[in-house]
Amino acid sequence: MGLDFTEAGSGDFENALVLSGFGKFHYRLLTVCGLIYANTAVGITIISFVLPSATCDFNMESKDKGWLTGAPMLGMVIGSYFWGCLADTKGRRVVLIAAHLLDGIIGLLSSVTPNFFVFMALRFINGFAITGAMGICFPYLGEFQPTKYREKVLCWMELFWTVGIILLPLIAWAIIPLKFHVNFEWVRTDVTLSWMFSSWNLFVAFCALPSIILGVTLFWFPESPKFLIECGETEAALEIIQDIYVANSGRLRSEYPIKTLQKSEKLHAVMEKHNRSIRTLNIRNSKHLKILITEILDQTKALCKPPHLKNTTIACLIQFGITSSYYTLMMWFPELFNRFEKFETQYPNTPASVCDISEMKLENRTISELPCIDADIDPYVYLHTVIVGLACIPTSFWLPLCVHRLGAKFFLIFSLLVAGAAAFGLYFVNNSLQNLILSCIFEALTSMGISTVYCVLVDLFPTNLRVMAAALSLTFGRGGALFGNLIFGYLITLKCWIPIVLFSVLLFLSGILCFFLPSTGREALN
């Protein structure tokens, strides 16, 4: 089928993207968006290594660890919808920049705080910030891709998540075992303030730097041309597409065949009414703020009524099921590896399940109540966590290479059902090796499932609702993660079979819900 543009050089957005080619610009964009996704993997799961390392400094019990892992999730619950609203009204790029800079700065501050509650509050803000990057990088990347390549390009993002999962324990392994302690004191009149900077503080600070670097890097990348068209800014969108053409082909901008872009049929009513781009509205102006709030409410209402209600509901429920299970267990895997190593060191060749090591007394104390001198992370914990990340590599290649052949729905259903079985199997493990094998299966399939959900969301909703839909589903997902982390901290030492069964059931139900999703991407065109 030929490209549809007039002799006068006017064309629609899809044809304009096709004519701009696919090349250097798209590879650069995939790289930076992939690094954003890898950075979110680090930012979200960093607490998993802080838990055992900071136990002594903050005098944490299991319930305190549950609150600490839950704090970033609460920030994500609130941040998901906030950033989604902002991205659908002010732009994708500006939100990505703001979210990264906020995450990096707050991350540095959290690395030097001496108080548990202040640290928890700052990690809440980190969760608030990082969810903006996570929820928007997929729509931002997808809106630069022709339909032919979109789903496959988005699926390659799973590989970057795997890179983040592998890098995090390697960074922790390189920094946390250094075991240095620097004491700082500030004395003024009768008041003395002191705090200690340890190796785990350096680890937190180091992991904050990539967010700042990525935030600055994004200044050299354009706004989504698809978003600009939806805002009525067709000239600005055309300039960006021409720049893409130059980057991909090496030719002059004047050689690009399309000279004007056709306006979107779904231009916002608010822009037609006020004859201006919604991006120019100033939230400090009460009239403009009212317009923005009205637009946000209208978009939310559109998602909650036909024809989008069914997809919105299914997406939110799937996100709740998969995210609550994934982020809860991934946060606690290093802690569980640590407990297994302590138990097997004291009781070699003694079979024990996840529940056994959580409930059994060692020297009249539970594993989690061992003194601070024993709170160091065993090197095997780092190694096992790296192995869990490496186990994701096969699925990270399988997804983008076969998504057009098997379809996104197949990957969603397969990954969620098998991951549910792996989660349920944790109850039956008898040693650390069995725990490691099931952890690898669980991590590889659930992370693939989460990435596939993001890919599906890009094609499931129109441009003007895309980020809002992702934000709404992410809000449900982060709510599930918050719920999971809070109950896990309490139940792991009491009735640990309850959260294990609960998470496996949630994954099974999410897999069943995927049967009701429509086909998306190129598979829908075949």
MISELO-377897 format. One record per residue (C-alpha): x, y, z. Coordinates in steps of 0.001 Angstrom, whole numbers, plus 500000, padded with zeros to 6 digits. Example, Ala and Ser with C-alpha at 12.3 -4.5 7.8 and 13.67 -1.06 7.14 Angstrom:
BEGIN
{site {512300,495500,507800}}
{site {513670,498940,507140}}
END
This chain:
BEGIN
{site {500000,500000,500000}}
{site {501411,503398,498996}}
{site {502013,506325,501294}}
{site {499166,508782,501593}}
{site {500262,512396,501077}}
{site {499153,515017,498658}}
{site {501109,516634,495834}}
{site {501303,519798,497916}}
{site {503371,517885,500444}}
{site {500743,517409,503134}}
{site {500597,514119,505021}}
{site {499314,512536,508183}}
{site {501495,511721,511166}}
{site {501963,508004,510463}}
{site {503121,508595,506900}}
{site {505381,511405,508093}}
{site {507092,509010,510514}}
{site {507521,506372,507803}}
{site {509113,508911,505443}}
{site {511528,510069,508160}}
{site {513034,506570,508123}}
{site {514205,504316,510924}}
{site {517816,504675,511958}}
{site {520310,506531,514140}}
{site {517777,508733,515910}}
{site {515619,505781,516918}}
{site {518606,503838,518219}}
{site {519700,506829,520299}}
{site {516176,507289,521604}}
{site {515857,503577,522450}}
{site {519183,503779,524294}}
{site {518220,506718,526468}}
{site {514709,505385,527151}}
{site {516208,501981,527896}}
{site {518619,503560,530367}}
{site {515669,505336,531963}}
{site {513933,501993,532374}}
{site {517117,500370,533732}}
{site {517462,503255,536171}}
{site {513907,502748,537401}}
{site {514779,499102,538080}}
{site {517650,500287,540243}}
{site {515625,503027,541920}}
{site {512686,500805,542789}}
{site {514632,497799,544107}}
{site {517492,499639,545819}}
{site {515751,499270,549170}}
{site {516164,495499,548937}}
{site {519894,495934,549675}}
{site {519414,498769,552134}}
{site {517193,496567,554323}}
{site {519895,494215,555653}}
{site {522664,496828,555438}}
{site {520903,499570,557425}}
{site {519248,497284,559973}}
{site {521677,498270,562736}}
{site {521900,501984,561951}}
{site {518118,502355,562091}}
{site {517390,499527,564587}}
{site {514818,498031,562225}}
{site {512555,495079,562894}}
{site {510617,493177,560213}}
{site {507627,495507,560490}}
{site {509924,498552,560115}}
{site {511360,496993,556961}}
{site {507836,496531,555696}}
{site {507140,500241,556182}}
{site {510434,501191,554564}}
{site {509760,499091,551462}}
{site {506205,500415,551419}}
{site {507195,504110,551536}}
{site {508447,504302,547911}}
{site {505373,502381,546808}}
{site {503106,504922,548505}}
{site {505007,507638,546655}}
{site {504381,505761,543415}}
{site {500668,505478,544138}}
{site {500416,509260,544465}}
{site {502992,510075,541791}}
{site {501626,507847,539025}}
{site {498483,509866,538453}}
{site {500167,513221,539119}}
{site {502861,512683,536482}}
{site {500358,511156,534081}}
{site {498146,514235,534275}}
{site {501151,516500,533820}}
{site {502485,514504,530857}}
{site {499135,514597,529044}}
{site {498821,518358,529525}}
{site {502364,519790,529549}}
{site {504351,517193,527608}}
{site {506262,513923,527957}}
{site {509798,515311,527827}}
{site {509403,517997,530483}}
{site {507931,515453,532899}}
{site {510763,512989,532284}}
{site {513318,515717,532989}}
{site {511583,516947,536138}}
{site {511036,513428,537497}}
{site {514681,512442,537009}}
{site {516144,515567,538542}}
{site {513822,515314,541542}}
{site {514671,511634,542018}}
{site {518418,512257,541808}}
{site {518483,515203,544202}}
{site {516258,513507,546786}}
{site {518290,510321,546436}}
{site {521456,512207,547356}}
{site {519721,513788,550344}}
{site {518435,510414,551559}}
{site {521984,509046,551532}}
{site {523084,511449,554284}}
{site {520091,511408,556619}}
{site {520747,509889,560083}}
{site {517096,509375,561013}}
{site {514936,506393,559995}}
{site {511727,508391,559605}}
{site {513413,511125,557555}}
{site {515034,508451,555373}}
{site {511645,506791,554901}}
{site {510050,510147,553977}}
{site {512761,510854,551403}}
{site {512390,507394,549896}}
{site {508682,508186,549628}}
{site {509608,511179,547464}}
{site {511975,508975,545448}}
{site {509080,506639,544714}}
{site {506938,509641,543799}}
{site {509577,510814,541316}}
{site {510724,507538,539771}}
{site {507196,506454,538864}}
{site {506969,509485,536578}}
{site {509942,508240,534585}}
{site {508726,504649,534558}}
{site {505192,505391,533439}}
{site {506076,507852,530697}}
{site {509206,506441,529033}}
{site {507162,503799,527165}}
{site {504601,506244,525642}}
{site {507419,508716,524898}}
{site {509451,506075,523057}}
{site {506413,504556,521332}}
{site {505156,507845,519918}}
{site {508309,508210,517798}}
{site {507901,504771,516213}}
{site {505991,503847,513019}}
{site {503338,501204,513675}}
{site {505473,498622,511875}}
{site {508235,498854,514482}}
{site {506468,500146,517603}}
{site {505658,496967,519497}}
{site {508989,495316,518740}}
{site {510979,498401,519775}}
{site {509011,498705,523016}}
{site {509624,495048,523807}}
{site {513382,495628,523671}}
{site {512928,497745,526802}}
{site {512659,494514,528794}}
{site {516366,493903,528097}}
{site {517256,497221,529736}}
{site {515205,496354,532805}}
{site {517244,493156,533037}}
{site {520444,495210,532825}}
{site {519235,497287,535771}}
{site {518373,494190,537795}}
{site {521880,492798,537145}}
{site {523725,496070,537769}}
{site {522089,496782,541134}}
{site {523561,493795,543057}}
{site {526919,494304,541315}}
{site {527016,497930,542482}}
{site {525911,496870,545961}}
{site {528535,494110,545994}}
{site {531257,496605,545072}}
{site {530292,499275,547629}}
{site {528444,497874,550661}}
{site {531118,495331,551753}}
{site {533686,498174,552018}}
{site {532422,498599,555587}}
{site {533716,502070,556354}}
{site {532134,504434,558865}}
{site {532718,508184,558931}}
{site {531316,510100,561901}}
{site {530283,513735,561517}}
{site {529464,516075,564372}}
{site {528040,519581,564370}}
{site {528365,521469,567666}}
{site {526694,524782,568374}}
{site {526348,526160,571914}}
{site {524637,523377,573899}}
{site {523405,521433,570871}}
{site {525381,518593,569300}}
{site {524219,516870,566138}}
{site {525985,513800,564829}}
{site {525494,511299,562042}}
{site {527461,508483,560471}}
{site {528139,507926,556774}}
{site {528591,504217,556016}}
{site {529161,502136,552918}}
{site {525414,501643,552408}}
{site {524992,505445,552417}}
{site {527569,505675,549637}}
{site {525655,502980,547757}}
{site {522435,505031,547957}}
{site {524267,508186,546827}}
{site {525928,506423,543893}}
{site {522598,505022,542692}}
{site {521118,508545,542685}}
{site {523634,509920,540180}}
{site {522233,508226,537021}}
{site {518894,510006,537509}}
{site {520603,513401,537429}}
{site {522683,512429,534390}}
{site {519624,511154,532494}}
{site {517608,514242,533437}}
{site {520287,516482,531932}}
{site {520700,514234,528867}}
{site {516994,514539,528021}}
{site {517451,518266,527326}}
{site {519012,517146,524009}}
{site {515971,515103,522991}}
{site {512753,516501,521469}}
{site {509188,516472,522698}}
{site {506945,513749,521303}}
{site {505727,514964,517878}}
{site {502557,512917,518298}}
{site {501775,514790,521504}}
{site {502449,518131,519788}}
{site {500010,517252,517005}}
{site {497351,516385,519577}}
{site {498007,519822,521080}}
{site {497540,521462,517684}}
{site {501232,522370,517285}}
{site {501700,520784,513864}}
{site {504540,523090,512789}}
{site {506640,522204,515839}}
{site {505875,518521,515290}}
{site {506934,518752,511620}}
{site {510255,520364,512582}}
{site {510997,517465,514934}}
{site {510111,514877,512283}}
{site {512361,516702,509792}}
{site {515206,516552,512328}}
{site {514595,512806,512640}}
{site {514765,512531,508851}}
{site {518099,514377,508793}}
{site {519538,512207,511580}}
{site {518443,508965,509924}}
{site {519235,509748,506286}}
{site {522001,512355,506478}}
{site {520116,514480,503940}}
{site {518974,518101,504111}}
{site {515696,519101,505766}}
{site {514581,520669,502481}}
{site {514599,517207,500885}}
{site {511944,515884,503245}}
{site {508821,515416,501059}}
{site {506125,516448,503551}}
{site {505866,520199,504087}}
{site {502726,520364,506231}}
{site {501149,517920,508658}}
{site {497458,517239,508757}}
{site {495858,518217,512039}}
{site {494693,515485,514352}}
{site {491016,514614,514242}}
{site {491153,514290,518038}}
{site {492307,517805,518882}}
{site {491385,518717,522424}}
{site {488144,520654,522711}}
{site {489842,522947,525207}}
{site {492268,524141,522503}}
{site {489557,524697,519945}}
{site {487675,526742,522507}}
{site {490613,528835,523655}}
{site {492563,528876,520372}}
{site {495853,528020,522061}}
{site {497964,524993,522873}}
{site {497185,523430,526205}}
{site {500905,523373,526897}}
{site {500946,527171,527105}}
{site {498490,527226,529993}}
{site {500068,528432,533255}}
{site {498971,526613,536418}}
{site {499698,529768,538448}}
{site {496909,531476,536547}}
{site {493588,530555,538190}}
{site {491683,530542,534870}}
{site {494316,528373,533201}}
{site {494424,526040,536208}}
{site {490668,525591,535992}}
{site {490980,524696,532301}}
{site {493711,522146,533052}}
{site {491733,520544,535861}}
{site {488676,520337,533628}}
{site {490746,518716,530875}}
{site {492218,516176,533305}}
{site {488765,515317,534647}}
{site {487406,514957,531121}}
{site {490216,512574,530175}}
{site {489680,510538,533345}}
{site {485939,510341,532669}}
{site {486667,509220,529107}}
{site {488713,506315,530457}}
{site {485914,505328,532813}}
{site {483157,505007,530233}}
{site {482684,503115,526942}}
{site {484502,502379,524704}}
{site {487531,502540,527034}}
{site {485969,501339,530304}}
{site {486572,497637,529666}}
{site {490235,498061,528750}}
{site {490821,500497,531606}}
{site {489330,498101,534160}}
{site {491262,495083,532886}}
{site {494536,497043,532710}}
{site {494129,498310,536295}}
{site {493340,494851,537678}}
{site {496252,493234,535825}}
{site {498615,495927,537073}}
{site {497414,495416,540651}}
{site {497957,491658,540499}}
{site {501332,491560,538801}}
{site {502862,494608,540512}}
{site {501840,493661,544042}}
{site {503439,490242,543595}}
{site {506546,491338,541712}}
{site {507676,494324,543736}}
{site {506928,492716,547080}}
{site {508875,489523,546432}}
{site {511709,491267,544542}}
{site {512149,493697,547440}}
{site {512397,490787,549847}}
{site {514468,488299,547813}}
{site {517872,489640,549019}}
{site {516539,489618,552584}}
{site {515330,486029,552156}}
{site {518644,484997,550569}}
{site {520387,486567,553563}}
{site {518222,484639,556033}}
{site {518827,481366,554190}}
{site {522596,481863,554302}}
{site {522533,482619,558044}}
{site {520404,479563,558761}}
{site {522453,477188,556613}}
{site {525686,478476,558142}}
{site {524465,477659,561634}}
{site {522570,474477,560662}}
{site {524383,472931,557654}}
{site {522609,470188,555709}}
{site {519330,470918,557501}}
{site {516313,471316,555157}}
{site {514297,474476,555729}}
{site {511607,476328,553811}}
{site {511117,480052,553432}}
{site {508577,479912,556241}}
{site {510864,477810,558437}}
{site {513765,480254,558357}}
{site {511432,483152,559039}}
{site {509761,481522,562027}}
{site {512520,479326,563488}}
{site {514501,480505,566501}}
{site {518296,480602,566376}}
{site {519877,480928,569805}}
{site {516449,481972,571138}}
{site {516033,484672,568454}}
{site {514483,484736,565053}}
{site {516712,485198,562010}}
{site {515553,488790,561723}}
{site {516497,489506,565345}}
{site {520159,488529,565105}}
{site {522539,491132,566582}}
{site {523977,493873,564440}}
{site {527356,492221,564231}}
{site {525653,489481,562205}}
{site {523680,491862,559976}}
{site {526255,491920,557159}}
{site {525064,490716,553776}}
{site {526616,487395,552878}}
{site {528507,487492,549529}}
{site {526266,484653,548324}}
{site {523306,487034,548578}}
{site {524882,489340,545976}}
{site {525777,486369,543802}}
{site {522292,484882,543999}}
{site {520703,488235,543149}}
{site {522984,488614,540117}}
{site {522006,485092,539028}}
{site {518337,486079,539322}}
{site {519040,489011,537001}}
{site {520989,486869,534541}}
{site {518042,484466,534405}}
{site {516041,487276,532765}}
{site {518331,487530,529735}}
{site {516715,484687,527721}}
{site {513208,486108,528151}}
{site {514521,489618,527421}}
{site {515529,488439,523935}}
{site {512607,486068,523464}}
{site {510016,488827,523910}}
{site {511120,491322,521188}}
{site {512220,488625,518731}}
{site {508953,486688,518866}}
{site {506296,489223,519880}}
{site {505043,489659,516297}}
{site {504878,485925,515779}}
{site {503248,484884,519059}}
{site {501517,488130,520054}}
{site {501686,490245,523203}}
{site {498698,488456,524731}}
{site {500518,485127,524574}}
{site {503500,486537,526460}}
{site {501263,488131,529085}}
{site {499234,484982,529705}}
{site {502234,482640,529667}}
{site {504405,484796,531927}}
{site {501700,485445,534534}}
{site {500448,481863,534810}}
{site {503913,480313,535074}}
{site {505088,483056,537473}}
{site {502046,482322,539642}}
{site {503074,478665,539791}}
{site {506650,479666,540707}}
{site {505414,481953,543496}}
{site {503239,479159,544878}}
{site {506214,476801,544732}}
{site {508181,478980,547170}}
{site {506139,477405,549955}}
{site {507581,473972,549151}}
{site {511307,474769,548852}}
{site {513673,472956,551228}}
{site {516949,474782,550691}}
{site {518539,477926,549281}}
{site {519203,476329,545862}}
{site {515533,475522,545293}}
{site {514656,479024,546496}}
{site {517137,480493,543990}}
{site {515755,478470,541057}}
{site {512150,479503,541718}}
{site {513254,483102,542300}}
{site {514924,483113,538866}}
{site {511798,481765,537169}}
{site {509582,484227,539024}}
{site {511755,487267,538262}}
{site {512285,486409,534584}}
{site {508598,485913,533832}}
{site {507054,488664,535963}}
{site {509476,491299,534674}}
{site {508675,490204,531116}}
{site {504975,490436,531955}}
{site {505295,493960,533344}}
{site {507183,495181,530269}}
{site {504583,493576,528012}}
{site {501774,495350,529876}}
{site {503455,498699,529180}}
{site {503811,497787,525498}}
{site {500130,496865,525264}}
{site {499016,500088,526976}}
{site {500722,502201,524296}}
{site {498535,500657,521573}}
{site {495433,500112,523698}}
{site {494514,503798,524131}}
{site {494576,506890,521866}}
{site {497357,509472,522208}}
{site {495337,511984,524236}}
{site {494476,509285,526809}}
{site {497573,507095,526583}}
{site {499672,508434,529454}}
{site {496605,509021,531613}}
{site {495562,505403,531120}}
{site {499073,504215,531967}}
{site {499074,506464,535028}}
{site {495712,505194,536243}}
{site {496744,501554,535855}}
{site {500098,502298,537482}}
{site {498279,503853,540427}}
{site {496442,500580,540949}}
{site {499668,498660,540490}}
{site {501624,500733,542996}}
{site {498703,500491,545399}}
{site {499027,496727,545134}}
{site {502781,496938,545707}}
{site {502238,499102,548789}}
{site {499662,496647,550090}}
{site {501966,493697,549424}}
{site {505041,495177,551083}}
{site {503168,496207,554212}}
{site {501486,492855,554811}}
{site {504622,490896,553865}}
{site {506659,492608,556586}}
{site {504141,491512,559207}}
{site {503203,488070,557891}}
{site {506605,486705,556840}}
{site {507484,485952,560483}}
{site {503943,484972,561528}}
{site {501995,483151,558807}}
{site {504230,483419,555772}}
{site {502174,480963,553704}}
{site {499397,483561,553490}}
{site {501292,486161,551372}}
{site {502847,483412,549234}}
{site {499455,481943,548383}}
{site {497942,485420,547993}}
{site {500550,486574,545476}}
{site {500339,483382,543441}}
{site {496542,483705,543261}}
{site {496842,487350,542140}}
{site {499196,486315,539334}}
{site {496856,483527,538210}}
{site {493889,485919,538156}}
{site {495892,488523,536213}}
{site {496804,485876,533642}}
{site {493160,484920,533216}}
{site {492183,488591,532746}}
{site {494662,488874,529875}}
{site {492402,486617,527784}}
{site {489926,489521,527634}}
{site {492423,492047,526232}}
{site {492167,492896,522514}}
{site {495087,492248,520171}}
{site {497438,495213,519808}}
{site {500273,496436,517637}}
{site {501157,494780,514378}}
{site {499450,491526,515393}}
{site {496140,493412,515320}}
{site {496782,494382,511702}}
{site {497433,490858,510473}}
END
